Amino acid sequence: MSELPDQPTDARERLLSHFKGDEAEHGSKWDELWKEGFLPWDKGFPSPALVDLLAERQDLFEEVPKGRRRKALVPGCGKGYDVLLLSAHGYDAYGLEISGKALEAAKQNEKETSGDDVYKPKDGVEKGSVTWLEGDYFKDDFLKNVEGDGVFDLIYDYTIKFLCALPPSLRPAWSARQVQLLAPEGRLICLEFPTYKPPSTGGPPWALPPKIYEAHLPRPGERLPYGEDGSLRDDMLGKPSHLGLQRLAHFQPKRTHKIGYSAEGKVTDWVSVWSHPKS
């Protein structure tokens, strides 16, 4: 895939400036933006790519044993559009946020949009529950409010709100956490964005070409080689771990949020679906 020119925006410049400094303070800095109402990532509706995936690609998902509820997790859920969508598809859906202000907005959004067509369950589907969780994705505290054994049948990582919002130094911990929280037969869905952005431009949003996922998820917890410009040195990678995830599918969605299109109207986002390796 040829690299498209990056097009910086005023919003991105504001984010770059806001997140300069100590990475340990990033959690509180996201909360500050929610309190200010500066939300350039909020699109007002669920991801079109996720809508289409759930409707058209059930072949990618394992059947859940009868009598057991399916659980889904959306870390960095924002106002919870994707959480409500997953509930409409029968998942007991959990939206996780580090910002309490974000969860206030999610609960208000749930009240205001619950009757929208996109959140109505399809024929024969029993709507799942919705639970809002405040906490740090990398710590276990939030799991005390999750039913069952603390793993999920589906994890949705939309990078405009999660991985691309994390400093690259956290990618080893991110990959290890995905492996830990994904149920044995579960699926991790990643909407990969921004794929076209040069790594040297920094973030958030940090550049995330598909090779970042291809490198980190099969090697959970490993610190991988990066160049001085922030690009992954994939020529220096070791063998994948037997504990890592395997990619089941990789494709460009038919539709995505507007920010995932080039100036020529071409989709630049990718969708990848991951699972634990078969024993």
Residue frames relative to the residue before (quaternion, step in Angstrom):
aa qw qx qy qz dx dy dz
M 1.0000 0.0000 0.0000 0.0000 0.00 0.00 0.00
S 0.3795 -0.7275 0.5212 0.2344 3.59 -0.72 1.00
E 0.4879 -0.6766 0.4719 0.2854 3.53 -1.08 0.77
L 0.3115 -0.7463 0.5627 0.1715 3.54 -0.89 0.97
P 0.5693 -0.5939 0.4245 0.3781 3.58 -1.09 0.54
D 0.4204 -0.6890 0.5302 0.2597 3.54 -1.03 0.83
Q 0.1519 -0.7902 0.5907 0.0597 3.55 -1.05 0.79
P 0.2293 -0.8045 0.5328 0.1279 3.60 0.02 1.26
T 0.1884 -0.7732 0.5980 0.0956 3.55 -1.16 0.65
D 0.6574 -0.4909 0.3823 0.4250 3.55 -1.27 0.28
A 0.6327 0.5403 -0.3316 0.4447 3.58 1.02 -0.82
R 0.6610 0.4973 -0.3163 0.4645 3.58 0.94 -0.85
E 0.6272 0.5302 -0.3400 0.4581 3.59 0.98 -0.77
R 0.6358 0.5207 -0.3261 0.4671 3.56 1.02 -0.79
L 0.6570 0.5079 -0.3090 0.4635 3.59 0.96 -0.84
L 0.6322 0.5344 -0.3335 0.4512 3.58 0.94 -0.86
S 0.6786 0.4893 -0.2825 0.4693 3.55 0.93 -0.92
H 0.6682 0.5335 -0.3001 0.4228 3.57 0.92 -0.95
F 0.7753 0.3755 -0.1852 0.4728 3.59 0.97 -0.84
K 0.3706 0.7004 -0.5201 0.3186 3.58 1.15 0.38
G 0.6831 0.4889 -0.3440 0.4195 3.56 -1.06 0.68
D 0.8385 -0.2339 0.1718 0.4611 3.52 -1.32 -0.50
E 0.4103 -0.7263 0.4993 0.2341 3.59 -0.69 1.10
A 0.5802 0.5986 -0.3734 0.4070 3.59 1.14 -0.51
E 0.6860 0.4812 -0.2778 0.4697 3.59 1.20 -0.41
H 0.3991 0.7548 -0.4603 0.2431 3.59 1.25 -0.03
G 0.6084 0.5684 -0.3624 0.4188 3.61 1.00 -0.74
S 0.6960 0.4522 -0.2715 0.4873 3.57 0.85 -0.94
K 0.6221 0.5460 -0.3461 0.4417 3.59 1.09 -0.61
W 0.6138 0.5111 -0.3544 0.4862 3.62 1.08 -0.61
D 0.6373 0.5246 -0.3289 0.4587 3.58 0.98 -0.79
E 0.6119 0.5522 -0.3469 0.4476 3.59 1.03 -0.73
L 0.6636 0.5043 -0.3096 0.4576 3.58 0.94 -0.85
W 0.6283 0.5196 -0.3340 0.4729 3.58 1.03 -0.74
K 0.6637 0.5024 -0.3096 0.4596 3.57 0.94 -0.81
E 0.6680 0.4825 -0.2886 0.4875 3.59 1.12 -0.68
G 0.4058 -0.7080 0.4779 0.3251 3.57 1.16 -0.54
F 0.4507 0.6505 -0.4726 0.3877 3.59 1.20 0.51
L 0.1671 0.8218 -0.5047 0.2049 3.56 0.03 1.35
P 0.0076 0.8473 -0.5310 0.0008 3.63 0.57 1.02
W 0.6292 0.5448 -0.3335 0.4428 3.60 1.23 -0.36
D 0.5915 0.5932 -0.3681 0.4034 3.61 1.20 -0.34
K 0.1536 -0.8359 0.5254 0.0402 3.58 -0.58 1.17
G 0.5222 -0.6985 0.3774 0.3113 3.58 1.27 -0.08
F 0.7828 0.1421 -0.0941 0.5985 3.61 1.26 0.04
P 0.6363 -0.5527 0.3587 0.4012 3.61 -1.17 0.40
S 0.6578 -0.5169 0.3796 0.3950 3.53 -1.29 0.41
P 0.4349 -0.6975 0.4963 0.2794 3.64 -0.69 0.99
A 0.6221 0.5480 -0.3487 0.4371 3.59 1.04 -0.68
L 0.6631 0.4787 -0.3012 0.4903 3.59 1.04 -0.77
V 0.5854 0.5678 -0.3632 0.4506 3.60 1.03 -0.74
D 0.7164 0.4519 -0.2568 0.4654 3.58 0.79 -1.03
L 0.6286 0.5442 -0.3411 0.4386 3.60 0.98 -0.79
L 0.6923 0.4758 -0.2821 0.4634 3.58 0.84 -0.95
A 0.6921 0.4834 -0.2767 0.4590 3.58 1.06 -0.71
E 0.8259 0.3126 -0.1011 0.4582 3.56 0.95 -0.88
R 0.7804 0.3402 -0.1699 0.4964 3.63 1.13 -0.42
Q 0.1307 0.8104 -0.5559 0.1313 3.56 0.80 0.98
D 0.5104 0.6423 -0.4171 0.3911 3.59 1.25 -0.21
L 0.6450 0.5364 -0.3163 0.4430 3.58 1.22 -0.39
F 0.7013 0.4625 -0.2503 0.4812 3.58 1.26 -0.25
E 0.4464 -0.6794 0.5217 0.2590 3.54 -1.13 0.76
E 0.5104 -0.6101 0.5072 0.3316 3.56 -1.19 0.58
V 0.3378 -0.7234 0.5659 0.2058 3.56 -1.02 0.83
P 0.5617 -0.6124 0.4223 0.3621 3.63 -0.90 0.83
K 0.5675 -0.6201 0.4246 0.3362 3.54 -1.00 0.86
G 0.7751 0.3260 -0.2617 0.4738 3.54 -0.97 0.92
R 0.6846 0.4328 -0.2923 0.5085 3.59 1.25 -0.17
R 0.4052 -0.7159 0.5206 0.2284 3.56 -0.92 0.94
R 0.3822 -0.6939 0.5602 0.2421 3.55 -1.06 0.78
K 0.1673 -0.7847 0.5918 0.0772 3.57 -1.04 0.82
A 0.0894 -0.7821 0.6159 0.0317 3.54 -1.10 0.83
L 0.1663 -0.7753 0.6043 0.0777 3.54 -1.14 0.74
V 0.0673 -0.7591 0.6462 0.0410 3.55 -1.05 0.88
P 0.1606 -0.7939 0.5791 0.0920 3.62 -0.22 1.20
G 0.7916 0.1841 -0.1773 0.5550 3.57 -0.99 0.83
C 0.1589 0.8752 -0.4467 0.0959 3.55 1.10 0.80
G 0.3240 -0.7542 0.5192 0.2381 3.62 1.15 -0.34
K 0.8130 -0.2100 0.1791 0.5126 3.56 -0.88 -0.96
G 0.5774 -0.6934 0.3206 0.2881 3.55 1.27 0.31
Y 0.2733 0.7905 -0.5157 0.1859 3.60 1.15 0.37
D 0.7050 0.4585 -0.2677 0.4702 3.59 0.89 -0.92
V 0.5757 0.5650 -0.3706 0.4605 3.59 1.18 -0.54
L 0.6788 0.4822 -0.2874 0.4733 3.58 0.87 -0.95
L 0.6181 0.5402 -0.3418 0.4575 3.59 1.05 -0.69
L 0.6757 0.4899 -0.2969 0.4639 3.59 0.90 -0.90
S 0.5965 0.5470 -0.3541 0.4687 3.57 1.10 -0.63
A 0.6557 0.5173 -0.3057 0.4572 3.59 0.99 -0.83
H 0.6892 0.4394 -0.2698 0.5090 3.59 1.23 -0.42
G 0.6879 -0.5451 0.2627 0.4008 3.57 1.21 0.47
Y 0.5452 0.6079 -0.4126 0.4037 3.58 1.22 0.07
D 0.3714 -0.6057 0.6349 0.3034 3.54 -1.23 0.52
A 0.1216 -0.8679 0.4815 -0.0093 3.51 -0.12 1.38
Y 0.1559 -0.7843 0.5991 0.0411 3.53 -0.95 1.00
G 0.1360 -0.7760 0.6127 0.0629 3.55 -0.87 1.02
L 0.1363 -0.8148 0.5629 0.0276 3.57 -0.62 1.18
E 0.0557 0.7877 -0.6103 0.0624 3.55 -0.95 0.95
I 0.4124 -0.6851 0.5397 0.2634 3.54 -1.12 0.67
S 0.6926 0.4548 -0.2551 0.4983 3.57 1.27 -0.42
G 0.3984 -0.7144 0.5263 0.2321 3.56 -0.74 1.07
K 0.6167 0.5504 -0.3425 0.4466 3.58 1.09 -0.69
A 0.6151 0.5415 -0.3392 0.4619 3.57 1.07 -0.71
L 0.6775 0.4869 -0.3002 0.4624 3.58 0.94 -0.84
E 0.5689 0.5529 -0.3872 0.4698 3.61 1.11 -0.52
A 0.6677 0.4930 -0.2906 0.4761 3.56 0.98 -0.89
A 0.6335 0.5354 -0.3295 0.4512 3.60 1.04 -0.75
K 0.6640 0.4973 -0.3042 0.4683 3.58 0.93 -0.88
Q 0.6480 0.5004 -0.3199 0.4769 3.58 1.02 -0.75
N 0.6365 0.5259 -0.3207 0.4641 3.56 1.03 -0.80
E 0.6181 0.5466 -0.3427 0.4491 3.59 1.01 -0.78
K 0.6584 0.5100 -0.3069 0.4608 3.59 0.95 -0.86
E 0.7335 0.4672 -0.2356 0.4339 3.55 0.93 -0.95
T 0.8013 0.3290 -0.1415 0.4792 3.59 1.05 -0.69
S 0.3844 0.7701 -0.4612 0.2157 3.61 1.22 -0.09
G 0.7079 0.4595 -0.2692 0.4639 3.59 1.12 -0.54
D 0.4366 0.7068 -0.4594 0.3143 3.60 1.26 -0.04
D 0.6261 -0.5900 0.3653 0.3557 3.57 -1.06 0.80
V 0.6547 0.5406 -0.3280 0.4141 3.59 0.94 -0.86
Y 0.7212 0.4163 -0.2379 0.5000 3.60 1.19 -0.47
K 0.5048 0.6234 -0.4417 0.4018 3.59 1.23 0.26
P 0.4549 -0.6943 0.4735 0.2946 3.62 -0.80 0.92
K 0.4944 -0.6512 0.4947 0.2946 3.52 -1.14 0.71
D 0.7077 -0.4585 0.3183 0.4333 3.57 -1.25 0.36
G 0.8285 0.2215 -0.1822 0.4809 3.53 -0.92 0.98
V 0.6274 0.5210 -0.3396 0.4686 3.60 1.26 -0.06
E 0.2764 -0.7399 0.5903 0.1663 3.55 -0.88 0.97
K 0.4408 -0.7214 0.4694 0.2550 3.55 -0.60 1.15
G 0.3870 -0.7355 0.5136 0.2132 3.54 -0.98 0.88
S 0.5992 -0.5498 0.4374 0.3840 3.53 -1.30 0.19
V 0.2598 -0.7290 0.6089 0.1740 3.55 -1.33 0.32
T 0.0051 0.7933 -0.6070 0.0475 3.57 -0.82 1.04
W 0.2184 -0.7726 0.5865 0.1066 3.55 -0.89 1.02
L 0.1079 -0.8133 0.5717 -0.0022 3.55 -0.80 1.11
E 0.1790 -0.7564 0.6179 0.1180 3.55 -0.97 0.88
G 0.4365 0.6978 -0.4820 0.3003 3.57 -0.74 1.00
D 0.5725 -0.5649 0.4851 0.3431 3.49 -1.44 0.02
Y 0.4968 -0.6887 0.4498 0.2767 3.56 -0.70 1.10
F 0.7204 0.4677 -0.2452 0.4496 3.58 1.05 -0.76
K 0.6823 0.4059 -0.2856 0.5368 3.57 1.30 0.09
D 0.5317 -0.6868 0.4159 0.2697 3.56 -1.16 0.64
D 0.3988 0.7624 -0.4611 0.2168 3.61 1.20 -0.21
F 0.6825 0.5113 -0.3035 0.4250 3.60 0.88 -0.90
L 0.5888 0.6172 -0.3659 0.3721 3.59 1.15 -0.53
K 0.5451 0.6169 -0.4135 0.3891 3.62 1.15 -0.34
N 0.7040 0.4224 -0.2541 0.5113 3.58 1.26 -0.37
V 0.5677 0.5628 -0.3801 0.4653 3.56 1.29 0.38
E 0.4585 -0.6874 0.4944 0.2698 3.57 -0.85 0.96
G 0.8070 0.3246 -0.2195 0.4417 3.55 -1.15 0.65
D 0.7997 -0.3857 0.2583 0.3809 3.50 -1.29 -0.56
G 0.6096 -0.6242 0.3472 0.3438 3.61 1.14 0.42
V 0.6387 0.4390 -0.3689 0.5131 3.58 1.15 0.56
F 0.3341 -0.7734 0.5235 0.1271 3.55 -1.23 0.57
D 0.4790 -0.6759 0.4906 0.2702 3.54 -1.12 0.78
L 0.7798 0.0778 -0.0491 0.6192 3.55 1.24 -0.46
I 0.0394 -0.7482 0.6617 0.0272 3.56 -1.02 0.87
Y 0.1451 -0.7950 0.5858 0.0607 3.55 -0.81 1.01
D 0.0633 -0.7915 0.6076 -0.0160 3.54 -0.60 1.21
Y 0.0285 -0.7699 0.6369 -0.0269 3.53 -0.26 1.31
T 0.3609 -0.8183 0.3994 0.2016 3.50 -0.17 1.31
I 0.5326 0.6046 -0.4432 0.3928 3.60 1.12 -0.26
K 0.7673 0.3097 -0.1755 0.5334 3.56 1.23 -0.46
F 0.7950 0.2910 -0.1869 0.4984 3.60 1.14 -0.13
L 0.8092 0.2680 -0.2132 0.4774 3.65 -0.07 -1.14
C 0.6978 0.4549 -0.3101 0.4583 3.61 0.83 -0.81
A 0.6171 0.5242 -0.3469 0.4734 3.58 1.28 -0.16
L 0.6325 0.5369 -0.3268 0.4528 3.59 1.27 -0.27
P 0.5153 -0.6131 0.4843 0.3523 3.62 -0.99 0.70
P 0.6039 -0.5926 0.3849 0.3687 3.63 -0.98 0.73
S 0.5804 0.6000 -0.3779 0.4003 3.61 1.11 -0.56
L 0.6819 0.4847 -0.2836 0.4686 3.60 1.21 -0.44
R 0.4305 0.7316 -0.4548 0.2694 3.61 1.19 -0.06
P 0.6283 0.5109 -0.3666 0.4581 3.66 0.93 -0.64
A 0.6694 0.4811 -0.2991 0.4806 3.60 0.95 -0.84
W 0.6074 0.5578 -0.3422 0.4504 3.60 1.09 -0.74
S 0.6921 0.4708 -0.2935 0.4617 3.59 0.81 -0.96
A 0.6483 0.5131 -0.3240 0.4597 3.60 0.97 -0.80
R 0.6602 0.5126 -0.3059 0.4558 3.58 1.00 -0.81
Q 0.6124 0.5381 -0.3541 0.4582 3.60 1.01 -0.69
V 0.6530 0.5084 -0.3086 0.4689 3.56 0.94 -0.89
Q 0.6688 0.5211 -0.2951 0.4404 3.58 0.94 -0.90
L 0.7630 0.4092 -0.2056 0.4562 3.60 0.88 -0.93
L 0.6032 0.5686 -0.3616 0.4268 3.60 1.21 -0.27
A 0.4655 -0.6865 0.4899 0.2685 3.57 -0.81 1.04
P 0.6900 -0.5121 0.3058 0.4099 3.63 -1.13 0.54
E 0.7714 0.2663 -0.1558 0.5566 3.60 1.05 -0.74
G 0.4149 0.7564 -0.4258 0.2727 3.56 1.28 0.26
R 0.3188 -0.7249 0.5808 0.1887 3.51 -1.39 0.14
L 0.2076 -0.7254 0.6451 0.1208 3.53 -1.05 0.90
I 0.1113 -0.7828 0.6110 0.0388 3.56 -0.78 1.08
C 0.0674 -0.7949 0.6030 0.0071 3.56 -0.74 1.07
L 0.1618 -0.7249 0.6594 0.1158 3.55 -0.94 0.92
E 0.2430 -0.8409 0.4762 0.0845 3.52 -0.19 1.37
F 0.2436 0.7361 -0.5792 0.2516 3.55 -0.59 1.27
P 0.6398 -0.2657 -0.7211 0.0053 1.64 -1.93 1.63
T 0.3406 -0.7778 0.5011 0.1670 3.57 -0.76 1.05
Y 0.7033 0.4981 -0.2394 0.4472 3.58 1.20 -0.53
K 0.5750 0.6495 -0.3552 0.3483 3.59 1.23 -0.41
P 0.4556 -0.6744 0.4943 0.3055 3.66 -0.83 0.84
P 0.5284 -0.6559 0.4302 0.3249 3.63 -0.85 0.89
S 0.6290 0.5851 -0.3334 0.3884 3.58 1.06 -0.72
T 0.6056 0.5832 -0.3567 0.4073 3.61 1.21 -0.33
G 0.4662 -0.7151 0.4289 0.2955 3.61 1.24 -0.04
G 0.1891 -0.7776 0.5883 0.1158 3.54 -1.25 -0.44
P 0.5600 0.0045 -0.7720 -0.3006 1.45 -2.49 -0.23
P 0.5713 -0.1827 -0.7971 -0.0690 1.48 -2.25 1.12
W 0.4022 -0.7116 0.5288 0.2285 3.55 -1.00 0.89
A 0.5797 -0.5989 0.4285 0.3486 3.56 -1.09 0.72
L 0.0154 0.8123 -0.5807 0.0523 3.57 -0.89 0.97
P 0.0375 -0.7810 0.6232 -0.0156 3.59 0.17 1.23
P 0.6951 -0.5052 0.3027 0.4123 3.61 -1.12 0.50
K 0.6201 0.5769 -0.3654 0.3863 3.61 1.00 -0.67
I 0.5406 0.5976 -0.4193 0.4182 3.63 1.17 -0.32
Y 0.6703 0.4741 -0.2866 0.4938 3.58 0.97 -0.88
E 0.6481 0.5389 -0.3109 0.4392 3.57 0.96 -0.91
A 0.6942 0.4660 -0.2697 0.4777 3.57 1.12 -0.63
H 0.7644 0.4263 -0.2247 0.4283 3.58 0.74 -1.06
L 0.7004 0.4999 -0.3133 0.4018 3.62 0.73 -0.91
P 0.6786 0.4330 -0.3238 0.4971 3.67 1.00 -0.48
R 0.7381 0.3261 -0.1957 0.5573 3.61 1.29 -0.17
P 0.0210 -0.8641 0.5024 0.0230 3.60 0.74 1.01
G 0.8311 0.2297 -0.1837 0.4720 3.52 -0.98 0.93
E 0.5847 0.5926 -0.3783 0.4048 3.59 1.21 -0.24
R 0.3602 -0.6943 0.5771 0.2350 3.55 -1.07 0.78
L 0.1899 -0.8299 0.5220 0.0529 3.55 -0.45 1.27
P 0.5719 -0.6289 0.4074 0.3338 3.59 -1.17 0.56
Y 0.0280 -0.7703 0.6369 -0.0133 3.55 -0.98 0.98
G 0.4634 -0.6717 0.5072 0.2773 3.55 -1.16 0.63
E 0.7094 -0.4617 0.3270 0.4203 3.55 -1.32 0.18
D 0.6801 0.4799 -0.2844 0.4757 3.59 1.17 -0.57
G 0.5999 -0.5992 0.3454 0.4023 3.58 1.29 0.10
S 0.5409 0.6241 -0.4072 0.3899 3.60 1.24 0.04
L 0.5231 -0.6418 0.4701 0.3058 3.55 -1.11 0.76
R 0.2933 -0.7286 0.5920 0.1806 3.58 -0.99 0.88
D 0.0816 -0.8489 0.5213 0.0305 3.56 0.37 1.22
D 0.5713 0.5842 -0.3815 0.4322 3.59 1.26 -0.24
M 0.7065 0.4383 -0.2486 0.4969 3.58 1.30 -0.26
L 0.4221 0.7277 -0.4545 0.2928 3.59 1.23 0.18
G 0.3867 -0.6890 0.5613 0.2462 3.52 -1.20 0.65
K 0.7218 -0.4137 0.3145 0.4571 3.56 -1.28 -0.15
P 0.5653 -0.5875 0.4471 0.3680 3.59 -1.14 0.55
S 0.4970 -0.6447 0.4998 0.2958 3.54 -1.24 0.54
H 0.5214 -0.6229 0.4756 0.3375 3.56 -1.12 0.60
L 0.6350 0.5196 -0.3231 0.4716 3.59 1.28 -0.24
G 0.5486 0.6667 -0.3735 0.3392 3.57 1.25 -0.30
L 0.5513 -0.5908 0.4742 0.3495 3.53 -1.35 0.18
Q 0.2745 -0.7343 0.5933 0.1829 3.53 -1.27 0.46
R 0.4237 -0.7125 0.5027 0.2451 3.55 -1.04 0.78
L 0.2703 -0.7862 0.5436 0.1156 3.54 -0.80 1.10
A 0.8027 -0.0093 0.0531 0.5939 3.57 1.08 -0.72
H 0.0036 0.7736 -0.6332 0.0245 3.53 -1.21 0.64
F 0.2431 0.7740 -0.5418 0.2198 3.57 -0.52 1.14
Q 0.4656 -0.6270 0.5323 0.3266 3.53 -1.27 0.30
P 0.4363 -0.7124 0.4799 0.2680 3.59 -0.81 0.95
K 0.5770 -0.5726 0.4514 0.3681 3.55 -1.23 0.44
R 0.7904 0.0998 -0.0177 0.6041 3.55 1.10 -0.80
T 0.0608 0.7677 -0.6379 0.0088 3.53 -1.24 0.45
H 0.6830 -0.4264 0.3466 0.4812 3.57 -1.26 -0.12
K 0.6868 -0.5251 0.3212 0.3866 3.55 -1.16 0.66
I 0.6435 0.5472 -0.3241 0.4260 3.57 1.02 -0.79
G 0.6622 0.5096 -0.2967 0.4623 3.59 1.24 -0.33
Y 0.5891 0.5319 -0.3802 0.4749 3.58 1.25 0.43
S 0.4592 -0.6457 0.5286 0.3047 3.56 -1.19 0.56
A 0.6902 -0.4557 0.3512 0.4389 3.57 -1.30 0.12
E 0.6766 0.4760 -0.2885 0.4821 3.60 1.20 -0.49
G 0.5827 -0.6222 0.3555 0.3832 3.57 1.28 0.11
K 0.5091 0.6377 -0.4272 0.3894 3.59 1.23 0.32
V 0.4963 -0.6434 0.4970 0.3044 3.56 -1.06 0.81
T 0.1543 -0.7942 0.5826 0.0771 3.58 -0.90 0.96
D 0.5505 0.6039 -0.3947 0.4201 3.60 1.26 -0.22
W 0.1657 -0.7386 0.6395 0.1342 3.52 -1.38 0.36
V 0.2492 -0.7239 0.6180 0.1786 3.54 -1.28 0.47
S 0.0126 -0.7740 0.6327 0.0202 3.54 -0.99 0.85
V 0.1717 -0.7664 0.6145 0.0747 3.56 -1.11 0.79
W 0.1031 -0.8263 0.5529 -0.0301 3.54 -0.75 1.18
S 0.0496 -0.7789 0.6244 0.0303 3.54 -1.25 0.55
H 0.5792 -0.4974 0.4773 0.4351 3.53 -1.33 0.04
P 0.5482 -0.6097 0.4436 0.3619 3.60 -1.07 0.58
K 0.5093 -0.6239 0.4934 0.3285 3.55 -1.12 0.62
S 0.4104 -0.7174 0.5035 0.2518 3.57 -0.90 0.90
